[in-house]
């Protein structure tokens, strides 16, 4: 994730340099415009956690639906694994 953030900040820095800013000022401005690294990382992690939770809930619903449709087979599999 760090390399991805660096890439985007570098791209924005290059745009600012092309617009006539000094390299130091362009990098500072790009970092400020892009936002804090840790804040951005936390937002990405929150989105990932929500997706992971949604996928887990969908898998559980599917598993319970399968158990309801064929309880004998499900019980046999559960007992075999146990």
PyMOL Python script that loads the backbone (N, CA, C, O; Angstrom):
from pymol import cmd

cmd.read_pdbstr("""\
ATOM      1  N   UNK A   1       0.821  -1.180   0.000  1.00  0.00           N
ATOM      2  CA  UNK A   1       0.000   0.000   0.000  1.00  0.00           C
ATOM      3  C   UNK A   1       0.876   1.259   0.000  1.00  0.00           C
ATOM      4  O   UNK A   1       0.515   2.276  -0.592  1.00  0.00           O
ATOM      5  N   UNK A   2       2.020   1.177   0.665  1.00  0.00           N
ATOM      6  CA  UNK A   2       2.919   2.336   0.697  1.00  0.00           C
ATOM      7  C   UNK A   2       3.405   2.699  -0.692  1.00  0.00           C
ATOM      8  O   UNK A   2       3.459   3.878  -1.043  1.00  0.00           O
ATOM      9  N   UNK A   3       3.760   1.697  -1.490  1.00  0.00           N
ATOM     10  CA  UNK A   3       4.253   1.995  -2.837  1.00  0.00           C
ATOM     11  C   UNK A   3       3.143   2.584  -3.697  1.00  0.00           C
ATOM     12  O   UNK A   3       3.405   3.441  -4.541  1.00  0.00           O
ATOM     13  N   UNK A   4       1.921   2.142  -3.496  1.00  0.00           N
ATOM     14  CA  UNK A   4       0.781   2.688  -4.243  1.00  0.00           C
ATOM     15  C   UNK A   4       0.551   4.152  -3.869  1.00  0.00           C
ATOM     16  O   UNK A   4       0.315   4.990  -4.738  1.00  0.00           O
ATOM     17  N   UNK A   5       0.620   4.450  -2.586  1.00  0.00           N
ATOM     18  CA  UNK A   5       0.470   5.837  -2.140  1.00  0.00           C
ATOM     19  C   UNK A   5       1.587   6.713  -2.691  1.00  0.00           C
ATOM     20  O   UNK A   5       1.349   7.826  -3.160  1.00  0.00           O
ATOM     21  N   UNK A   6       2.810   6.193  -2.627  1.00  0.00           N
ATOM     22  CA  UNK A   6       3.948   6.937  -3.158  1.00  0.00           C
ATOM     23  C   UNK A   6       3.766   7.237  -4.645  1.00  0.00           C
ATOM     24  O   UNK A   6       4.059   8.340  -5.106  1.00  0.00           O
ATOM     25  N   UNK A   7       3.278   6.237  -5.392  1.00  0.00           N
ATOM     26  CA  UNK A   7       3.064   6.416  -6.824  1.00  0.00           C
ATOM     27  C   UNK A   7       2.097   7.569  -7.094  1.00  0.00           C
ATOM     28  O   UNK A   7       2.367   8.424  -7.938  1.00  0.00           O
ATOM     29  N   UNK A   8       0.978   7.592  -6.380  1.00  0.00           N
ATOM     30  CA  UNK A   8      -0.021   8.636  -6.621  1.00  0.00           C
ATOM     31  C   UNK A   8       0.495  10.015  -6.230  1.00  0.00           C
ATOM     32  O   UNK A   8       0.228  10.999  -6.920  1.00  0.00           O
ATOM     33  N   UNK A   9       1.223  10.088  -5.138  1.00  0.00           N
ATOM     34  CA  UNK A   9       1.789  11.372  -4.722  1.00  0.00           C
ATOM     35  C   UNK A   9       2.838  11.830  -5.727  1.00  0.00           C
ATOM     36  O   UNK A   9       2.907  13.015  -6.054  1.00  0.00           O
ATOM     37  N   UNK A  10       3.660  10.897  -6.223  1.00  0.00           N
ATOM     38  CA  UNK A  10       4.668  11.252  -7.232  1.00  0.00           C
ATOM     39  C   UNK A  10       4.013  11.754  -8.520  1.00  0.00           C
ATOM     40  O   UNK A  10       4.491  12.708  -9.133  1.00  0.00           O
ATOM     41  N   UNK A  11       2.920  11.110  -8.927  1.00  0.00           N
ATOM     42  CA  UNK A  11       2.200  11.552 -10.127  1.00  0.00           C
ATOM     43  C   UNK A  11       1.653  12.962  -9.947  1.00  0.00           C
ATOM     44  O   UNK A  11       1.760  13.794 -10.848  1.00  0.00           O
ATOM     45  N   UNK A  12       1.072  13.228  -8.789  1.00  0.00           N
ATOM     46  CA  UNK A  12       0.536  14.552  -8.505  1.00  0.00           C
ATOM     47  C   UNK A  12       1.661  15.575  -8.411  1.00  0.00           C
ATOM     48  O   UNK A  12       1.501  16.719  -8.837  1.00  0.00           O
ATOM     49  N   UNK A  13       2.795  15.169  -7.856  1.00  0.00           N
ATOM     50  CA  UNK A  13       3.959  16.051  -7.781  1.00  0.00           C
ATOM     51  C   UNK A  13       4.428  16.434  -9.181  1.00  0.00           C
ATOM     52  O   UNK A  13       4.723  17.601  -9.442  1.00  0.00           O
ATOM     53  N   UNK A  14       4.496  15.456 -10.077  1.00  0.00           N
ATOM     54  CA  UNK A  14       4.911  15.738 -11.456  1.00  0.00           C
ATOM     55  C   UNK A  14       3.950  16.699 -12.148  1.00  0.00           C
ATOM     56  O   UNK A  14       4.377  17.554 -12.924  1.00  0.00           O
ATOM     57  N   UNK A  15       2.660  16.565 -11.872  1.00  0.00           N
ATOM     58  CA  UNK A  15       1.681  17.491 -12.454  1.00  0.00           C
ATOM     59  C   UNK A  15       1.934  18.913 -11.961  1.00  0.00           C
ATOM     60  O   UNK A  15       1.868  19.864 -12.741  1.00  0.00           O
ATOM     61  N   UNK A  16       2.221  19.057 -10.677  1.00  0.00           N
ATOM     62  CA  UNK A  16       2.471  20.385 -10.122  1.00  0.00           C
ATOM     63  C   UNK A  16       3.776  20.974 -10.646  1.00  0.00           C
ATOM     64  O   UNK A  16       3.863  22.179 -10.879  1.00  0.00           O
ATOM     65  N   UNK A  17       4.789  20.133 -10.832  1.00  0.00           N
ATOM     66  CA  UNK A  17       6.051  20.622 -11.391  1.00  0.00           C
ATOM     67  C   UNK A  17       5.826  21.099 -12.821  1.00  0.00           C
ATOM     68  O   UNK A  17       6.359  22.130 -13.230  1.00  0.00           O
ATOM     69  N   UNK A  18       5.028  20.339 -13.584  1.00  0.00           N
ATOM     70  CA  UNK A  18       4.721  20.740 -14.959  1.00  0.00           C
ATOM     71  C   UNK A  18       3.938  22.050 -14.991  1.00  0.00           C
ATOM     72  O   UNK A  18       4.011  22.795 -15.968  1.00  0.00           O
ATOM     73  N   UNK A  19       3.189  22.331 -13.922  1.00  0.00           N
ATOM     74  CA  UNK A  19       2.426  23.572 -13.848  1.00  0.00           C
ATOM     75  C   UNK A  19       3.290  24.756 -13.420  1.00  0.00           C
ATOM     76  O   UNK A  19       2.824  25.895 -13.406  1.00  0.00           O
ATOM     77  N   UNK A  20       4.567  24.482 -13.065  1.00  0.00           N
ATOM     78  CA  UNK A  20       5.488  25.573 -12.767  1.00  0.00           C
ATOM     79  C   UNK A  20       5.923  25.685 -11.323  1.00  0.00           C
ATOM     80  O   UNK A  20       6.615  26.644 -10.982  1.00  0.00           O
ATOM     81  N   UNK A  21       5.558  24.766 -10.464  1.00  0.00           N
ATOM     82  CA  UNK A  21       5.991  24.818  -9.065  1.00  0.00           C
ATOM     83  C   UNK A  21       7.395  24.250  -8.924  1.00  0.00           C
ATOM     84  O   UNK A  21       7.851  23.467  -9.756  1.00  0.00           O
ATOM     85  N   UNK A  22       8.071  24.658  -7.857  1.00  0.00           N
ATOM     86  CA  UNK A  22       9.379  24.065  -7.565  1.00  0.00           C
ATOM     87  C   UNK A  22       9.144  22.629  -7.083  1.00  0.00           C
ATOM     88  O   UNK A  22       8.063  22.323  -6.579  1.00  0.00           O
ATOM     89  N   UNK A  23      10.140  21.745  -7.229  1.00  0.00           N
ATOM     90  CA  UNK A  23       9.947  20.348  -6.818  1.00  0.00           C
ATOM     91  C   UNK A  23       9.564  20.186  -5.344  1.00  0.00           C
ATOM     92  O   UNK A  23       8.722  19.355  -5.005  1.00  0.00           O
ATOM     93  N   UNK A  24      10.191  20.990  -4.464  1.00  0.00           N
ATOM     94  CA  UNK A  24       9.878  20.878  -3.036  1.00  0.00           C
ATOM     95  C   UNK A  24       8.442  21.308  -2.757  1.00  0.00           C
ATOM     96  O   UNK A  24       7.702  20.633  -2.041  1.00  0.00           O
ATOM     97  N   UNK A  25       8.063  22.455  -3.340  1.00  0.00           N
ATOM     98  CA  UNK A  25       6.704  22.961  -3.136  1.00  0.00           C
ATOM     99  C   UNK A  25       5.678  22.021  -3.757  1.00  0.00           C
ATOM    100  O   UNK A  25       4.607  21.807  -3.188  1.00  0.00           O
ATOM    101  N   UNK A  26       6.002  21.455  -4.929  1.00  0.00           N
ATOM    102  CA  UNK A  26       5.088  20.528  -5.606  1.00  0.00           C
ATOM    103  C   UNK A  26       4.866  19.275  -4.761  1.00  0.00           C
ATOM    104  O   UNK A  26       3.740  18.794  -4.640  1.00  0.00           O
ATOM    105  N   UNK A  27       5.947  18.749  -4.176  1.00  0.00           N
ATOM    106  CA  UNK A  27       5.814  17.551  -3.336  1.00  0.00           C
ATOM    107  C   UNK A  27       5.001  17.853  -2.086  1.00  0.00           C
ATOM    108  O   UNK A  27       4.145  17.063  -1.687  1.00  0.00           O
ATOM    109  N   UNK A  28       5.273  18.999  -1.470  1.00  0.00           N
ATOM    110  CA  UNK A  28       4.529  19.383  -0.266  1.00  0.00           C
ATOM    111  C   UNK A  28       3.046  19.551  -0.587  1.00  0.00           C
ATOM    112  O   UNK A  28       2.185  19.086   0.159  1.00  0.00           O
ATOM    113  N   UNK A  29       2.760  20.215  -1.696  1.00  0.00           N
ATOM    114  CA  UNK A  29       1.362  20.451  -2.099  1.00  0.00           C
ATOM    115  C   UNK A  29       0.659  19.137  -2.452  1.00  0.00           C
ATOM    116  O   UNK A  29      -0.505  18.942  -2.104  1.00  0.00           O
ATOM    117  N   UNK A  30       1.363  18.240  -3.142  1.00  0.00           N
ATOM    118  CA  UNK A  30       0.778  16.947  -3.512  1.00  0.00           C
ATOM    119  C   UNK A  30       0.458  16.125  -2.267  1.00  0.00           C
ATOM    120  O   UNK A  30      -0.591  15.484  -2.190  1.00  0.00           O
ATOM    121  N   UNK A  31       1.361  16.147  -1.301  1.00  0.00           N
ATOM    122  CA  UNK A  31       1.134  15.410  -0.054  1.00  0.00           C
ATOM    123  C   UNK A  31      -0.068  15.979   0.686  1.00  0.00           C
ATOM    124  O   UNK A  31      -0.883  15.222   1.214  1.00  0.00           O
ATOM    125  N   UNK A  32      -0.189  17.293   0.730  1.00  0.00           N
ATOM    126  CA  UNK A  32      -1.328  17.917   1.406  1.00  0.00           C
ATOM    127  C   UNK A  32      -2.632  17.639   0.666  1.00  0.00           C
ATOM    128  O   UNK A  32      -3.647  17.332   1.292  1.00  0.00           O
ATOM    129  N   UNK A  33      -2.613  17.744  -0.661  1.00  0.00           N
ATOM    130  CA  UNK A  33      -3.828  17.514  -1.445  1.00  0.00           C
ATOM    131  C   UNK A  33      -4.283  16.064  -1.385  1.00  0.00           C
ATOM    132  O   UNK A  33      -5.481  15.782  -1.356  1.00  0.00           O
ATOM    133  N   UNK A  34      -3.327  15.149  -1.366  1.00  0.00           N
ATOM    134  CA  UNK A  34      -3.684  13.732  -1.340  1.00  0.00           C
ATOM    135  C   UNK A  34      -4.211  13.332   0.026  1.00  0.00           C
ATOM    136  O   UNK A  34      -5.024  12.414   0.130  1.00  0.00           O
ATOM    137  N   UNK A  35      -3.766  13.996   1.058  1.00  0.00           N
ATOM    138  CA  UNK A  35      -4.228  13.683   2.414  1.00  0.00           C
ATOM    139  C   UNK A  35      -3.174  12.896   3.163  1.00  0.00           C
ATOM    140  O   UNK A  35      -2.159  12.488   2.599  1.00  0.00           O
ATOM    141  N   UNK A  36      -3.431  12.693   4.433  1.00  0.00           N
ATOM    142  CA  UNK A  36      -2.491  11.955   5.265  1.00  0.00           C
ATOM    143  C   UNK A  36      -2.432  10.485   4.898  1.00  0.00           C
ATOM    144  O   UNK A  36      -3.452   9.866   4.593  1.00  0.00           O
ATOM    145  N   UNK A  37      -1.231   9.934   4.932  1.00  0.00           N
ATOM    146  CA  UNK A  37      -1.042   8.519   4.584  1.00  0.00           C
ATOM    147  C   UNK A  37      -1.834   7.608   5.509  1.00  0.00           C
ATOM    148  O   UNK A  37      -2.531   6.703   5.051  1.00  0.00           O
ATOM    149  N   UNK A  38      -1.728   7.843   6.781  1.00  0.00           N
ATOM    150  CA  UNK A  38      -2.382   6.959   7.746  1.00  0.00           C
ATOM    151  C   UNK A  38      -3.902   7.052   7.647  1.00  0.00           C
ATOM    152  O   UNK A  38      -4.602   6.049   7.786  1.00  0.00           O
ATOM    153  N   UNK A  39      -4.405   8.256   7.407  1.00  0.00           N
ATOM    154  CA  UNK A  39      -5.847   8.435   7.249  1.00  0.00           C
ATOM    155  C   UNK A  39      -6.348   7.660   6.038  1.00  0.00           C
ATOM    156  O   UNK A  39      -7.378   6.989   6.109  1.00  0.00           O
ATOM    157  N   UNK A  40      -5.626   7.750   4.931  1.00  0.00           N
ATOM    158  CA  UNK A  40      -6.003   7.039   3.712  1.00  0.00           C
ATOM    159  C   UNK A  40      -5.938   5.528   3.924  1.00  0.00           C
ATOM    160  O   UNK A  40      -6.838   4.804   3.500  1.00  0.00           O
ATOM    161  N   UNK A  41      -4.884   5.052   4.574  1.00  0.00           N
ATOM    162  CA  UNK A  41      -4.743   3.615   4.841  1.00  0.00           C
ATOM    163  C   UNK A  41      -5.899   3.107   5.705  1.00  0.00           C
ATOM    164  O   UNK A  41      -6.427   2.019   5.474  1.00  0.00           O
ATOM    165  N   UNK A  42      -6.281   3.900   6.693  1.00  0.00           N
ATOM    166  CA  UNK A  42      -7.365   3.497   7.578  1.00  0.00           C
ATOM    167  C   UNK A  42      -8.688   3.413   6.821  1.00  0.00           C
ATOM    168  O   UNK A  42      -9.488   2.511   7.071  1.00  0.00           O
ATOM    169  N   UNK A  43      -8.922   4.342   5.902  1.00  0.00           N
ATOM    170  CA  UNK A  43     -10.141   4.303   5.095  1.00  0.00           C
ATOM    171  C   UNK A  43     -10.182   3.046   4.235  1.00  0.00           C
ATOM    172  O   UNK A  43     -11.226   2.407   4.109  1.00  0.00           O
ATOM    173  N   UNK A  44      -9.045   2.695   3.646  1.00  0.00           N
ATOM    174  CA  UNK A  44      -8.979   1.495   2.811  1.00  0.00           C
ATOM    175  C   UNK A  44      -9.219   0.257   3.660  1.00  0.00           C
ATOM    176  O   UNK A  44      -9.943  -0.647   3.243  1.00  0.00           O
ATOM    177  N   UNK A  45      -8.627   0.205   4.832  1.00  0.00           N
ATOM    178  CA  UNK A  45      -8.819  -0.945   5.719  1.00  0.00           C
ATOM    179  C   UNK A  45     -10.277  -1.086   6.138  1.00  0.00           C
ATOM    180  O   UNK A  45     -10.799  -2.198   6.211  1.00  0.00           O
ATOM    181  N   UNK A  46     -10.938   0.047   6.416  1.00  0.00           N
ATOM    182  CA  UNK A  46     -12.343  -0.009   6.808  1.00  0.00           C
ATOM    183  C   UNK A  46     -13.196  -0.584   5.691  1.00  0.00           C
ATOM    184  O   UNK A  46     -14.086  -1.396   5.946  1.00  0.00           O
ATOM    185  N   UNK A  47     -12.938  -0.175   4.466  1.00  0.00           N
ATOM    186  CA  UNK A  47     -13.694  -0.697   3.322  1.00  0.00           C
ATOM    187  C   UNK A  47     -13.451  -2.189   3.179  1.00  0.00           C
ATOM    188  O   UNK A  47     -14.386  -2.947   2.923  1.00  0.00           O
ATOM    189  N   UNK A  48     -12.202  -2.621   3.343  1.00  0.00           N
ATOM    190  CA  UNK A  48     -11.867  -4.044   3.225  1.00  0.00           C
ATOM    191  C   UNK A  48     -12.562  -4.855   4.306  1.00  0.00           C
ATOM    192  O   UNK A  48     -13.074  -5.943   4.038  1.00  0.00           O
ATOM    193  N   UNK A  49     -12.582  -4.334   5.519  1.00  0.00           N
ATOM    194  CA  UNK A  49     -13.230  -5.054   6.622  1.00  0.00           C
ATOM    195  C   UNK A  49     -14.724  -5.227   6.361  1.00  0.00           C
ATOM    196  O   UNK A  49     -15.287  -6.288   6.632  1.00  0.00           O
ATOM    197  N   UNK A  50     -15.361  -4.189   5.838  1.00  0.00           N
ATOM    198  CA  UNK A  50     -16.788  -4.267   5.551  1.00  0.00           C
ATOM    199  C   UNK A  50     -17.047  -5.310   4.475  1.00  0.00           C
ATOM    200  O   UNK A  50     -17.982  -6.103   4.593  1.00  0.00           O
ATOM    201  N   UNK A  51     -16.223  -5.319   3.419  1.00  0.00           N
ATOM    202  CA  UNK A  51     -16.389  -6.301   2.356  1.00  0.00           C
ATOM    203  C   UNK A  51     -16.160  -7.711   2.885  1.00  0.00           C
ATOM    204  O   UNK A  51     -16.886  -8.637   2.523  1.00  0.00           O
ATOM    205  N   UNK A  52     -15.162  -7.875   3.733  1.00  0.00           N
ATOM    206  CA  UNK A  52     -14.873  -9.185   4.312  1.00  0.00           C
ATOM    207  C   UNK A  52     -16.035  -9.665   5.165  1.00  0.00           C
ATOM    208  O   UNK A  52     -16.411 -10.836   5.108  1.00  0.00           O
ATOM    209  N   UNK A  53     -16.599  -8.772   5.948  1.00  0.00           N
ATOM    210  CA  UNK A  53     -17.742  -9.115   6.783  1.00  0.00           C
ATOM    211  C   UNK A  53     -18.948  -9.477   5.923  1.00  0.00           C
ATOM    212  O   UNK A  53     -19.647 -10.448   6.216  1.00  0.00           O
ATOM    213  N   UNK A  54     -19.201  -8.707   4.862  1.00  0.00           N
ATOM    214  CA  UNK A  54     -20.317  -9.015   3.966  1.00  0.00           C
ATOM    215  C   UNK A  54     -20.137 -10.369   3.296  1.00  0.00           C
ATOM    216  O   UNK A  54     -21.092 -11.137   3.180  1.00  0.00           O
ATOM    217  N   UNK A  55     -18.934 -10.664   2.859  1.00  0.00           N
ATOM    218  CA  UNK A  55     -18.669 -11.951   2.201  1.00  0.00           C
ATOM    219  C   UNK A  55     -18.853 -13.105   3.186  1.00  0.00           C
ATOM    220  O   UNK A  55     -19.394 -14.151   2.824  1.00  0.00           O
ATOM    221  N   UNK A  56     -18.408 -12.918   4.422  1.00  0.00           N
ATOM    222  CA  UNK A  56     -18.561 -13.959   5.439  1.00  0.00           C
ATOM    223  C   UNK A  56     -20.034 -14.212   5.740  1.00  0.00           C
ATOM    224  O   UNK A  56     -20.463 -15.361   5.853  1.00  0.00           O
ATOM    225  N   UNK A  57     -20.796 -13.150   5.867  1.00  0.00           N
ATOM    226  CA  UNK A  57     -22.231 -13.309   6.117  1.00  0.00           C
ATOM    227  C   UNK A  57     -22.927 -13.994   4.944  1.00  0.00           C
ATOM    228  O   UNK A  57     -23.795 -14.842   5.153  1.00  0.00           O
ATOM    229  N   UNK A  58     -22.562 -13.643   3.730  1.00  0.00           N
ATOM    230  CA  UNK A  58     -23.156 -14.290   2.555  1.00  0.00           C
ATOM    231  C   UNK A  58     -22.814 -15.772   2.520  1.00  0.00           C
ATOM    232  O   UNK A  58     -23.662 -16.596   2.180  1.00  0.00           O
ATOM    233  N   UNK A  59     -21.578 -16.118   2.867  1.00  0.00           N
ATOM    234  CA  UNK A  59     -21.182 -17.532   2.906  1.00  0.00           C
ATOM    235  C   UNK A  59     -21.937 -18.296   3.980  1.00  0.00           C
ATOM    236  O   UNK A  59     -22.338 -19.439   3.760  1.00  0.00           O
ATOM    237  N   UNK A  60     -22.132 -17.686   5.128  1.00  0.00           N
ATOM    238  CA  UNK A  60     -22.889 -18.344   6.199  1.00  0.00           C
ATOM    239  C   UNK A  60     -24.345 -18.565   5.798  1.00  0.00           C
ATOM    240  O   UNK A  60     -24.911 -19.625   6.064  1.00  0.00           O
ATOM    241  N   UNK A  61     -24.951 -17.561   5.157  1.00  0.00           N
ATOM    242  CA  UNK A  61     -26.328 -17.717   4.690  1.00  0.00           C
ATOM    243  C   UNK A  61     -26.433 -18.859   3.696  1.00  0.00           C
ATOM    244  O   UNK A  61     -27.361 -19.666   3.750  1.00  0.00           O
ATOM    245  N   UNK A  62     -25.468 -18.917   2.786  1.00  0.00           N
ATOM    246  CA  UNK A  62     -25.464 -19.982   1.785  1.00  0.00           C
ATOM    247  C   UNK A  62     -25.294 -21.352   2.451  1.00  0.00           C
ATOM    248  O   UNK A  62     -25.951 -22.317   2.061  1.00  0.00           O
ATOM    249  N   UNK A  63     -24.429 -21.436   3.434  1.00  0.00           N
ATOM    250  CA  UNK A  63     -24.203 -22.703   4.132  1.00  0.00           C
ATOM    251  C   UNK A  63     -25.462 -23.156   4.864  1.00  0.00           C
ATOM    252  O   UNK A  63     -25.833 -24.328   4.794  1.00  0.00           O
ATOM    253  N   UNK A  64     -26.115 -22.242   5.560  1.00  0.00           N
ATOM    254  CA  UNK A  64     -27.344 -22.613   6.263  1.00  0.00           C
ATOM    255  C   UNK A  64     -28.456 -22.998   5.295  1.00  0.00           C
ATOM    256  O   UNK A  64     -29.246 -23.897   5.583  1.00  0.00           O
ATOM    257  N   UNK A  65     -28.522 -22.330   4.159  1.00  0.00           N
ATOM    258  CA  UNK A  65     -29.513 -22.681   3.150  1.00  0.00           C
ATOM    259  C   UNK A  65     -29.263 -24.097   2.636  1.00  0.00           C
ATOM    260  O   UNK A  65     -30.203 -24.868   2.441  1.00  0.00           O
ATOM    261  N   UNK A  66     -27.991 -24.434   2.417  1.00  0.00           N
ATOM    262  CA  UNK A  66     -27.641 -25.769   1.942  1.00  0.00           C
ATOM    263  C   UNK A  66     -27.973 -26.827   2.993  1.00  0.00           C
ATOM    264  O   UNK A  66     -28.468 -27.904   2.659  1.00  0.00           O
ATOM    265  N   UNK A  67     -27.702 -26.520   4.256  1.00  0.00           N
ATOM    266  CA  UNK A  67     -28.006 -27.454   5.347  1.00  0.00           C
ATOM    267  C   UNK A  67     -29.514 -27.689   5.434  1.00  0.00           C
ATOM    268  O   UNK A  67     -29.957 -28.816   5.657  1.00  0.00           O
ATOM    269  N   UNK A  68     -30.302 -26.624   5.258  1.00  0.00           N
ATOM    270  CA  UNK A  68     -31.746 -26.752   5.300  1.00  0.00           C
ATOM    271  C   UNK A  68     -32.284 -27.601   4.146  1.00  0.00           C
ATOM    272  O   UNK A  68     -33.234 -28.363   4.325  1.00  0.00           O
ATOM    273  N   UNK A  69     -31.675 -27.468   2.957  1.00  0.00           N
ATOM    274  CA  UNK A  69     -32.148 -28.211   1.788  1.00  0.00           C
ATOM    275  C   UNK A  69     -31.825 -29.700   1.875  1.00  0.00           C
ATOM    276  O   UNK A  69     -32.630 -30.537   1.468  1.00  0.00           O
ATOM    277  N   UNK A  70     -30.647 -30.028   2.404  1.00  0.00           N
ATOM    278  CA  UNK A  70     -30.264 -31.444   2.482  1.00  0.00           C
ATOM    279  C   UNK A  70     -29.647 -31.739   3.849  1.00  0.00           C
ATOM    280  O   UNK A  70     -28.427 -31.840   3.972  1.00  0.00           O
ATOM    281  N   UNK A  71     -30.475 -31.875   4.856  1.00  0.00           N
ATOM    282  CA  UNK A  71     -29.956 -32.050   6.215  1.00  0.00           C
ATOM    283  C   UNK A  71     -29.211 -33.374   6.422  1.00  0.00           C
ATOM    284  O   UNK A  71     -28.257 -33.424   7.198  1.00  0.00           O
ATOM    285  N   UNK A  72     -29.625 -34.433   5.747  1.00  0.00           N
ATOM    286  CA  UNK A  72     -28.957 -35.722   5.936  1.00  0.00           C
ATOM    287  C   UNK A  72     -27.522 -35.678   5.417  1.00  0.00           C
ATOM    288  O   UNK A  72     -26.586 -36.104   6.093  1.00  0.00           O
ATOM    289  N   UNK A  73     -27.374 -35.154   4.210  1.00  0.00           N
ATOM    290  CA  UNK A  73     -26.033 -35.044   3.641  1.00  0.00           C
ATOM    291  C   UNK A  73     -25.167 -34.113   4.491  1.00  0.00           C
ATOM    292  O   UNK A  73     -24.007 -34.419   4.765  1.00  0.00           O
ATOM    293  N   UNK A  74     -25.728 -32.985   4.904  1.00  0.00           N
ATOM    294  CA  UNK A  74     -24.981 -32.025   5.717  1.00  0.00           C
ATOM    295  C   UNK A  74     -24.542 -32.640   7.036  1.00  0.00           C
ATOM    296  O   UNK A  74     -23.404 -32.451   7.467  1.00  0.00           O
ATOM    297  N   UNK A  75     -25.440 -33.375   7.676  1.00  0.00           N
ATOM    298  CA  UNK A  75     -25.102 -34.028   8.941  1.00  0.00           C
ATOM    299  C   UNK A  75     -23.999 -35.065   8.743  1.00  0.00           C
ATOM    300  O   UNK A  75     -23.103 -35.191   9.578  1.00  0.00           O
ATOM    301  N   UNK A  76     -24.065 -35.802   7.642  1.00  0.00           N
ATOM    302  CA  UNK A  76     -23.042 -36.793   7.342  1.00  0.00           C
ATOM    303  C   UNK A  76     -21.670 -36.121   7.152  1.00  0.00           C
ATOM    304  O   UNK A  76     -20.661 -36.612   7.657  1.00  0.00           O
ATOM    305  N   UNK A  77     -21.642 -35.023   6.438  1.00  0.00           N
ATOM    306  CA  UNK A  77     -20.389 -34.304   6.210  1.00  0.00           C
ATOM    307  C   UNK A  77     -19.856 -33.734   7.521  1.00  0.00           C
ATOM    308  O   UNK A  77     -18.659 -33.825   7.796  1.00  0.00           O
ATOM    309  N   UNK A  78     -20.718 -33.159   8.313  1.00  0.00           N
ATOM    310  CA  UNK A  78     -20.290 -32.567   9.590  1.00  0.00           C
ATOM    311  C   UNK A  78     -19.730 -33.640  10.520  1.00  0.00           C
ATOM    312  O   UNK A  78     -18.692 -33.437  11.150  1.00  0.00           O
ATOM    313  N   UNK A  79     -20.404 -34.765  10.605  1.00  0.00           N
ATOM    314  CA  UNK A  79     -19.928 -35.848  11.473  1.00  0.00           C
ATOM    315  C   UNK A  79     -18.627 -36.445  10.942  1.00  0.00           C
ATOM    316  O   UNK A  79     -17.754 -36.821  11.725  1.00  0.00           O
ATOM    317  N   UNK A  80     -18.492 -36.534   9.624  1.00  0.00           N
ATOM    318  CA  UNK A  80     -17.247 -37.054   9.054  1.00  0.00           C
ATOM    319  C   UNK A  80     -16.075 -36.116   9.369  1.00  0.00           C
ATOM    320  O   UNK A  80     -14.990 -36.572   9.731  1.00  0.00           O
ATOM    321  N   UNK A  81     -16.292 -34.841   9.234  1.00  0.00           N
ATOM    322  CA  UNK A  81     -15.228 -33.874   9.526  1.00  0.00           C
ATOM    323  C   UNK A  81     -14.898 -33.822  11.012  1.00  0.00           C
ATOM    324  O   UNK A  81     -13.750 -33.594  11.394  1.00  0.00           O
ATOM    325  N   UNK A  82     -15.902 -34.032  11.835  1.00  0.00           N
ATOM    326  CA  UNK A  82     -15.677 -33.987  13.281  1.00  0.00           C
ATOM    327  C   UNK A  82     -14.899 -35.212  13.710  1.00  0.00           C
ATOM    328  O   UNK A  82     -14.603 -35.371  14.894  1.00  0.00           O
TER     329      UNK A  82
END
""", "prot")
cmd.dss("prot")
cmd.show_as("cartoon", "prot")
cmd.util.cbc("prot")
cmd.orient("prot")
